[in-house]
Amino acid sequence: MKIKVKYFASMRDSMGRATDTVDLQEGCTVADVWRKVSANTLPDNTLVAVNMEYTNTAQGLREGDEVAFFPPVTGG
């Protein structure tokens, strides 16, 4: 199944791209998507959304879902 992936802010910079489309098996999770797109461990406190709703990396996915990764927000 095809999943669209988006990266925002510094994650987009570190990935070197804004989007990906990945092909994964039925029953995959957000964590599986991250493992497919990156050799690195998902940074702590990364925000994750599926179809524009915040969730966690255990969230199951379906054909055509959109997964977005946001770096932790800091401010001062």
N, C-alpha and C positions, 0 to 999 in steps of 0.2 A: 504494500500500500504506500501511496505517496503522501508525505508530510511536508508542509512548507515551514521553514525555520527562519526567524528574524532575529537579528542581533542589534542591540541599541547601545548608544554612547560608547564608553571605552571598550565594551565587548566587541562592538563592530570594528573598532580600531585594531584590537588584538587578534581578531579572527581574519582581518584583512578583507572582509566582505560584509555586506548588509543582509544578504539572504542566501539560503540554500534550499534545495528540494532534495529530500532523501527518500529512499525506497526501503521500507522495513517490513517485517512480517506482522501479520495480525497479532494483536495482543501485546504490542510493544508499549513502553511507557516513555515519559519525558526523559528519564535517566538513560534509556536506550538511545534516544535521539542524540543526547549529548555525547555518549560514547561513540556514536557513528560520526559526528562532525568534529570531534576534538580528541587528541591524544592526551590532553591534560585533564586533571580532576576539575570538576565544576567548582569554581571559587565559592567559599563560604558566603552565606547571606545573599546569594544570587536570587533575584526574583524571577519567577517563571509564570508565564500565562499560557493558557490554551484557549484559543478562540476568544481572546481578549478578556478572559477571566483568570485572576490570579489563582494559582494552585501550587502543588508540590511535585517533586520529581517522580513520585509513585503514580501519578495520574495516568490512566490508560488512554490510549489514543485510537482514533478511527480514521479511515480513509479521508483525505482532504483536510484534516485538522491543521491548524496553524499554531506553532509553538514559538513563543518569544522569550528571549533571555535578556534580562536587564541587570546591570551591575548594581551592587549595593549603593544606596544613595547616601552621600555624606554632605555635610554642610558646616557652616561656621558662623 
